[in-house]
Amino acid sequence: MKFVCKQSVLSDALNNVSRAVPSKSSQQCLEGIKMYVDGNSLELTGYDMELGIQTVIEIQSEDHGEFIINAKIFSEIIRKIPSDNVTIEVDDKLKVTIRGGENAYKNKTEYNILALSADDYPSIPTVDRSDMFEFSQAKLKNMIGQTIFAVGTSDSQPILKGELFNIQDGVFDLVALDGFRLALRKEPSGTEDVFNFVVKAKALSEVQKLLNDEDTAVNIYVTKKHCMFEMNGYILFARLLEGEFYKYKGSIPKEHTTEVKADTKLLLDMLDRCSLMIVEHTKVAVRCKFEGGEINISCSTALGNFSDSIPCDMEGNDVEIGFNCRYFIDALKACESDRVKLQLGGSLTPMKIVPLEGDEYTFLLLPVRLKTYNT
């Protein structure tokens, strides 16, 4: 079996497909990429039994066949070959010869490595294409970027290791929470169909990398146990998380007694300065005072003390409240706006972070009891 292809095209495909390949696996075949040659097309598949990425590129060939090749080694070889075109031959004993054409220095590069039989490679689940919806790639990429920071990491609540796709009444809610914070991003769904499923954060991170910044569509197919994203010549398969997601709507406060409008960068910079005094394992909270048209941030740790303030527009009661500094920073970074609105109902209730106008995003931070952590 022999085929010729563009080095840059093959390298890009390998780079993307390899993201679904585990670095170590009890099944050696899973550490490789399955290559399926069918005339002038080459299908590449990476799969770790939870996540699969597949694409097809154009090649020059008259042969048919398949083999598995180590993803890391093969990707590095193709990336470093000094040639516009690459020739790959596979013999009956699965010895793979990789050649680059002549370059400016008249030298020809050649590698010889061993492949594996594709017979033992697991089949990617078949996804029924009847239940699907289309959505803007640019919007979905933005929605993932604004919520994925709040995904849980605890093994005790595996359902929170993913994000909820809740689509109903013409609205698409993408939700992440970890028990201490919540991130909700919403957009018109463009469909009256109803979908409710949870996708693992790892899969969504890879989806985000494959999406573009244009308003072209990504097709999303959903079954009981799997979903599939189809975009830009790539197909990503993901096993859905099982279980019931937290009923997030009831946790978002409907009322507030204090509303603060502040410059996002000024607030972020102040929290960043404060974070220099906080060692992560100490779990010291930042003390936030909203009073007199100012936001004052302070903390006291084993390293020392910090205090700073910025002006704000404020309505309602003065509030003193504690927060995890990193969580506060993560939420503000996700706002992507020059100014932000903070809504509070007292020192023991969650703070809601929303845009000045509209409701396209909502971030919720649970307070930390100051007397527990500060000295």
Wavefront OBJ file of the C-alpha trace (Angstrom):
o trace
v 0.000 0.000 0.000
v 1.369 3.399 -0.995
v 0.114 6.962 -0.904
v 1.401 10.511 -1.308
v 0.030 13.569 0.485
v 0.790 17.157 1.400
v 3.041 17.370 4.463
v 1.217 20.389 5.947
v -2.246 18.852 5.476
v -1.226 15.541 7.039
v 0.572 17.275 9.904
v -2.475 19.394 10.767
v -4.769 16.354 10.663
v -2.434 14.347 12.885
v -2.144 17.194 15.377
v -5.925 17.431 15.774
v -6.744 13.722 15.736
v -3.943 12.947 18.224
v -5.801 14.871 20.910
v -8.097 11.866 21.306
v -5.172 9.436 21.631
v -4.103 8.476 25.178
v -0.379 8.768 25.916
v -0.515 5.398 27.702
v -3.094 2.651 27.471
v -3.420 -1.005 28.439
v -4.385 -1.515 24.777
v -1.369 -0.665 22.640
v -3.532 -0.056 19.583
v -5.210 2.920 21.302
v -1.836 4.700 21.508
v -1.915 4.916 17.744
v -3.930 6.544 15.000
v -5.936 4.308 12.710
v -5.168 5.118 9.062
v -7.656 3.921 6.449
v -6.667 4.389 2.803
v -9.472 4.247 0.266
v -8.196 5.389 -3.099
v -7.630 9.140 -2.995
v -8.837 9.612 0.570
v -7.200 8.922 3.925
v -9.339 8.608 7.056
v -7.531 9.239 10.365
v -9.067 8.178 13.689
v -7.979 8.711 17.292
v -10.009 7.125 20.094
v -9.590 6.553 23.848
v -12.924 4.748 24.410
v -14.479 7.967 25.747
v -13.497 10.514 23.109
v -12.911 10.025 19.395
v -11.751 12.438 16.679
v -11.889 11.590 12.991
v -11.127 13.376 9.738
v -10.576 12.602 6.051
v -7.889 14.227 3.883
v -7.108 14.017 0.184
v -4.170 11.894 -0.947
v -2.817 10.355 -4.133
v -3.237 6.596 -4.159
v -4.755 3.666 -6.011
v -4.642 1.319 -3.014
v -6.952 0.293 -0.191
v -6.049 -0.816 3.315
v -5.696 0.168 6.946
v -3.113 0.097 9.731
v -2.369 1.662 13.121
v 0.682 3.829 13.640
v 2.032 5.310 16.886
v 0.497 8.771 17.149
v 3.345 10.551 18.930
v 6.198 9.229 16.783
v 4.356 9.549 13.482
v 3.164 13.085 14.230
v 6.696 14.204 15.074
v 8.143 12.569 11.955
v 5.638 14.249 9.641
v 6.007 17.610 11.398
v 9.782 17.613 10.968
v 10.084 16.217 7.444
v 11.609 18.977 5.248
v 9.389 18.439 2.235
v 6.134 19.707 0.752
v 5.015 16.162 -0.076
v 5.354 12.920 1.867
v 5.338 9.392 0.450
v 4.230 6.569 2.740
v 4.496 2.869 1.928
v 3.294 -0.058 4.049
v 4.437 -3.586 3.225
v 2.843 -6.936 4.069
v 4.741 -7.120 7.369
v 3.433 -3.671 8.397
v 6.801 -1.962 7.977
v 6.096 1.677 7.206
v 8.528 3.651 5.066
v 8.121 7.427 5.200
v 9.959 9.524 2.652
v 10.299 13.232 2.074
v 11.224 14.592 -1.338
v 14.308 16.614 -2.098
v 14.567 19.929 -0.284
v 16.766 22.975 -0.912
v 19.820 21.053 0.309
v 19.215 18.091 -2.059
v 18.900 15.587 0.771
v 16.111 13.000 0.984
v 14.664 12.060 4.365
v 13.551 8.496 5.048
v 12.160 6.774 8.149
v 11.244 3.137 8.710
v 8.931 2.237 11.603
v 6.567 -0.606 12.427
v 2.780 -0.343 12.376
v 0.098 -2.493 14.000
v -2.758 -4.374 12.431
v -6.034 -2.469 12.466
v -7.987 -5.645 13.254
v -7.945 -5.023 17.030
v -8.856 -1.332 16.862
v -12.221 -0.718 18.590
v -15.107 0.605 16.549
v -16.302 4.118 17.289
v -19.986 4.025 18.310
v -22.494 4.658 15.555
v -24.424 7.869 16.201
v -27.925 8.174 14.810
v -28.112 11.394 12.798
v -31.869 11.865 13.233
v -31.678 13.826 16.519
v -29.553 16.858 15.723
v -29.412 20.622 15.746
v -27.215 23.230 14.078
v -25.535 26.055 15.917
v -23.058 28.841 15.170
v -19.439 27.732 15.585
v -18.327 31.152 16.797
v -21.074 31.321 19.418
v -20.491 27.804 20.722
v -16.748 28.438 20.931
v -17.433 31.572 22.949
v -19.989 29.829 25.189
v -17.560 27.039 26.054
v -14.791 29.550 26.759
v -17.026 31.495 29.138
v -18.169 28.494 31.175
v -15.609 25.687 31.182
v -13.615 27.257 34.036
v -16.432 26.390 36.458
v -16.560 22.648 35.702
v -16.149 20.415 38.753
v -13.139 18.151 39.327
v -14.320 15.986 42.233
v -14.728 12.260 41.660
v -17.534 12.247 44.234
v -19.793 14.136 41.790
v -18.803 12.889 38.306
v -21.826 14.524 36.631
v -20.314 17.933 37.487
v -17.172 17.095 35.480
v -19.150 18.054 32.404
v -21.302 20.881 31.088
v -25.053 20.735 30.683
v -26.544 21.408 27.257
v -30.101 22.452 28.094
v -32.063 23.408 24.977
v -35.767 24.168 25.270
v -38.270 26.900 24.456
v -35.913 28.245 21.798
v -33.116 28.951 24.328
v -29.739 27.215 24.619
v -28.307 27.193 28.159
v -24.737 25.940 28.600
v -24.080 25.396 32.311
v -21.060 24.468 34.423
v -20.821 24.337 38.215
v -18.594 22.776 40.847
v -20.513 23.383 44.086
v -18.738 26.700 44.809
v -19.489 28.640 41.628
v -21.750 28.505 38.609
v -21.317 29.688 35.020
v -24.324 30.019 32.730
v -24.133 31.172 29.125
v -27.269 31.450 26.995
v -28.157 32.129 23.369
v -31.210 31.635 21.153
v -31.042 27.984 20.108
v -32.526 28.338 16.629
v -34.605 25.213 17.208
v -37.833 24.330 18.982
v -36.559 20.817 19.700
v -35.669 19.866 23.268
v -32.248 18.498 24.248
v -30.771 17.863 27.701
v -27.386 16.139 27.996
v -24.036 16.517 29.750
v -20.693 16.519 27.882
v -17.421 15.932 29.709
v -15.187 19.004 29.965
v -12.284 17.230 28.252
v -14.402 16.638 25.156
v -15.670 20.223 25.125
v -12.126 21.530 25.386
v -11.273 19.613 22.210
v -14.471 20.785 20.505
v -13.476 24.363 21.273
v -10.105 23.874 19.540
v -11.750 22.505 16.399
v -14.370 25.270 16.112
v -13.656 28.395 14.091
v -14.513 32.028 14.803
v -16.990 32.330 11.955
v -20.760 32.067 11.902
v -20.684 28.762 10.007
v -22.603 25.870 11.520
v -21.513 23.013 13.729
v -23.853 20.008 13.537
v -24.530 18.362 16.898
v -26.030 14.861 16.963
v -27.320 13.343 20.200
v -28.207 9.810 21.285
v -28.913 8.352 24.717
v -25.249 7.669 25.485
v -23.202 9.640 22.938
v -23.033 12.908 21.070
v -21.182 13.887 17.925
v -19.922 17.289 16.771
v -19.314 17.761 13.050
v -17.329 20.813 11.962
v -14.636 21.935 9.504
v -13.963 18.457 8.142
v -13.703 16.879 11.599
v -16.041 14.626 13.560
v -15.713 14.434 17.342
v -17.478 11.635 19.244
v -18.011 11.854 23.001
v -19.581 9.564 25.563
v -22.168 11.479 27.591
v -22.011 11.652 31.377
v -24.824 9.749 33.042
v -26.915 11.044 35.918
v -29.071 14.022 36.775
v -27.454 17.435 36.588
v -27.984 19.901 39.423
v -31.189 21.947 39.126
v -29.285 25.150 38.511
v -32.142 27.558 37.852
v -33.376 27.428 41.433
v -29.934 28.378 42.797
v -29.741 31.707 40.916
v -31.036 34.534 43.134
v -34.034 36.393 41.736
v -33.635 39.458 43.975
v -30.807 41.559 45.386
v -30.352 44.374 47.904
v -27.079 45.766 46.527
v -26.055 46.414 42.923
v -22.540 47.477 41.952
v -21.276 48.528 38.518
v -17.501 48.475 38.141
v -14.701 48.637 35.592
v -13.805 45.005 34.874
v -10.074 45.582 34.296
v -9.645 47.711 37.422
v -11.350 45.064 39.536
v -9.362 42.252 37.905
v -6.055 44.049 38.399
v -6.833 44.674 42.066
v -7.713 41.004 42.661
v -4.561 39.965 40.815
v -2.464 42.123 43.137
v -4.272 40.606 46.103
v -3.571 37.057 44.893
v 0.176 37.610 45.457
v -0.499 37.326 49.192
v -2.498 34.101 48.937
v -0.897 30.668 48.883
v -3.408 28.337 47.251
v -3.401 25.594 49.894
v -4.169 28.051 52.728
v -7.657 28.770 51.292
v -7.625 32.306 52.658
v -10.596 34.356 51.503
v -10.435 37.912 50.191
v -12.505 40.383 52.188
v -14.690 42.498 49.892
v -16.346 45.676 51.170
v -18.885 47.416 48.974
v -19.546 50.796 50.575
v -19.439 54.515 49.891
v -19.044 54.158 46.126
v -15.947 51.993 46.486
v -14.949 48.346 46.311
v -12.286 47.570 48.917
v -10.368 44.292 48.701
v -8.176 43.067 51.560
v -6.665 39.886 52.936
v -4.419 38.778 55.778
v -2.204 35.722 55.347
v 1.027 34.232 56.690
v 2.851 36.147 53.942
v 1.468 39.519 54.955
v -1.450 41.887 54.463
v -3.017 43.550 51.430
v -5.588 46.292 50.979
v -6.703 48.268 47.927
v -9.823 49.925 46.549
v -11.384 51.141 43.301
v -14.373 53.407 42.616
v -17.738 51.984 41.542
v -21.350 52.943 40.934
v -23.372 51.502 43.769
v -27.031 51.256 44.743
v -28.457 49.673 47.893
v -26.987 48.441 51.162
v -23.317 48.304 52.134
v -22.004 44.730 52.122
v -18.947 42.990 53.540
v -18.417 39.517 52.117
v -15.655 36.953 51.506
v -14.746 35.113 48.297
v -12.173 32.719 46.918
v -9.835 35.077 45.028
v -9.132 32.715 42.125
v -12.816 32.015 41.578
v -13.574 35.746 41.501
v -10.784 36.307 38.952
v -11.930 33.414 36.732
v -15.473 34.777 36.568
v -14.379 38.312 35.717
v -12.040 37.080 32.970
v -14.973 35.264 31.397
v -17.142 38.396 31.285
v -15.428 39.822 28.174
v -16.865 43.286 28.777
v -15.387 46.622 29.892
v -17.810 46.992 32.791
v -19.609 44.438 34.903
v -22.602 44.347 37.226
v -22.379 42.661 40.658
v -25.616 41.862 42.494
v -25.662 40.856 46.169
v -28.310 39.965 48.738
v -26.119 40.181 51.848
v -22.920 38.680 53.226
v -24.125 35.059 53.301
v -25.832 34.720 49.917
v -24.210 34.117 46.502
v -23.037 37.073 44.411
v -24.369 37.222 40.870
v -22.183 38.653 38.089
v -24.114 39.713 34.972
v -23.646 42.060 31.979
v -24.763 45.680 32.221
v -27.497 44.923 29.688
v -29.169 41.617 28.856
v -28.668 38.185 30.384
v -26.397 36.310 28.001
v -24.194 35.227 30.896
v -24.609 34.731 34.636
v -21.776 33.830 36.990
v -22.508 32.891 40.582
v -19.947 32.897 43.424
v -20.695 31.374 46.807
v -19.379 33.437 49.730
v -16.751 32.235 52.191
v -17.225 32.930 55.899
v -14.505 35.415 56.692
v -14.130 34.481 60.331
v -13.188 30.940 59.310
v -10.181 31.888 57.210
v -8.980 35.379 58.034
v -6.965 36.229 61.116
l 1 2 3 4 5 6 7 8 9 10 11 12 13 14 15 16 17 18 19 20 21 22 23 24 25 26 27 28 29 30 31 32 33 34 35 36 37 38 39 40 41 42 43 44 45 46 47 48 49 50 51 52 53 54 55 56 57 58 59 60 61 62 63 64 65 66 67 68 69 70 71 72 73 74 75 76 77 78 79 80 81 82 83 84 85 86 87 88 89 90 91 92 93 94 95 96 97 98 99 100 101 102 103 104 105 106 107 108 109 110 111 112 113 114 115 116 117 118 119 120 121 122 123 124 125 126 127 128 129 130 131 132 133 134 135 136 137 138 139 140 141 142 143 144 145 146 147 148 149 150 151 152 153 154 155 156 157 158 159 160 161 162 163 164 165 166 167 168 169 170 171 172 173 174 175 176 177 178 179 180 181 182 183 184 185 186 187 188 189 190 191 192 193 194 195 196 197 198 199 200 201 202 203 204 205 206 207 208 209 210 211 212 213 214 215 216 217 218 219 220 221 222 223 224 225 226 227 228 229 230 231 232 233 234 235 236 237 238 239 240 241 242 243 244 245 246 247 248 249 250 251 252 253 254 255 256 257 258 259 260 261 262 263 264 265 266 267 268 269 270 271 272 273 274 275 276 277 278 279 280 281 282 283 284 285 286 287 288 289 290 291 292 293 294 295 296 297 298 299 300 301 302 303 304 305 306 307 308 309 310 311 312 313 314 315 316 317 318 319 320 321 322 323 324 325 326 327 328 329 330 331 332 333 334 335 336 337 338 339 340 341 342 343 344 345 346 347 348 349 350 351 352 353 354 355 356 357 358 359 360 361 362 363 364 365 366 367 368 369 370 371 372 373 374 375
